[in-house]
């Protein structure tokens, strides 16, 4: 004879599975198409923020990023189709130093199998230190205005 409470673990398991799937889908949606390695979101910039680092980051941003993201990072550059507004406060907590680094480093592929990029990877154009300088500059867009 089965106990009458056998349905409870199934319901509880079902609820847990739904919660896990929902959470997984929301996390996957945040990074869909972005190649962020395990632990990458927890990485922090190895650079000490200084006027020189910020100047280097600003110069690199102007040369490589502003055409899409705009000079102030608002996503309104002349080549922008769907460039992110980097001043959007919603993105601040989601885009840690490490996430920003890997987004710039690896770019964004709309279709991973055919590698159709809507943001090119910069790992073949910039050094790791240069990308970290760009990250330091991106963080200036978060300053209160």
N, C-alpha and C positions, 0 to 999 in steps of 0.2 A: 504494500500500500504506500502510495506517495504522499508526502506531506503536502498540505494545501498551499504552502508558500512557495512552491516551485516556480510560479509565474513571476514572483518578485525579482529574483536574480535576472531573469530574461528581460524584464522591463528595465531594470537598473542597468544592465549591460547595454541594452538598446539606447537608453538615454546617454550613457557614457560614449557609445560609438557615435551617436549624433553630435554630441559636443565636440568630440575629437575631430570628426569630419568637418564640422563648421569652423573650428579653430584652424585646422590645417588648410582649409580653403581660403580663409582670410589671410593667413600668412603667405600662402602660395600666390594669392592675388597681388599682394604687395610686391613680391619679388619675381613675378612671372616674366620670363624672358631675361632676367638679370642673373648673371652667374656670380653668386655670393657664396664662397666656400664655407664649409662648416667652421664656425667660430669667427668668420670674417666680420660679422656685424659687431663683434666685441673688440676688434682691433682699434687702437688709438694712434693718432698721428705721432710719428717718431720725431717730428720737427718741433723745435722751440719756436713759438710764435714771436716774430720780430718784424720790424719794418721791412727788412730785406726779404724775408720769406713771403710776407704779404705782397710786396711789390712783384716778386717773381711769380707768385700765384696769379696776381691780377694781370700781368703781362701775358702769361700762358692762357688764361681765360679769354682775354681779348683776342688772342691769335687763333685759338682753337674752339672756343665754346660760344662766344658772343654772337656769332652769326645765326645761331639757333636760339640760344637762351636769352639773347639781348644783353646790352652792356650792363644793365642792372639786375640781370638774372630773372627777369619777369616772364620769360618764355615767349618774348615778342620780337625776336631777332628777324632779320629779313629772310632767312632761310627756314624759319620755324613753320612746321606743319602742326606738330603736337608736342613741342618742347615743353618741359616742365617749368612751372613757375617756381624757382628756387627760393623765393621770398615767402612762399605759402607756409604759414605757421604750422599747418597740419603735418607737413613733411618733416619738421625739425626732429621730432622724437623718433620717427620711422627711419630717418636717414642719419644714422650714427656716422662717426668718422670712417669706420671700416666699410660701411655700406656705400658711402660716397666714394671712397677710394675704389672699391671694386666695380661700381657703376661706371666710373670714368675709365678704369683700367680695362675692363672687359666689354664695355659698351652694352647696347641693348639690341637683342635680336628679336624681331617680330616672329620670324619662323626659324627655329633653331636648326632644323634639318637642312635647310637650304641657305642658312645664314644670311637672311635678308635683314640688314641692320637699319634701325631707325635712329640709332645713335652709334657712331662707329667706336670701336675699341681704340684706346690710345696706348696700349702696351707696346705697340711697334713704333710709336712716334715719340713717346715721352719716357723718361726714366721714372722709376718708382719715386724717387725724391721729388721730381717735378710734379707728379700726380699728387703727392702729399702736399706740395705747395699750393696746388689748385684747390685741394680740400680746405686748407687753411683760409684761402680767399673765399671759398663758398660759404664758410661759416660767418663771414662778415655780412652776408645778406640776412643773417638772423638777428643782427643788432637792431634794437628798437629804433624806429625812424620817427 
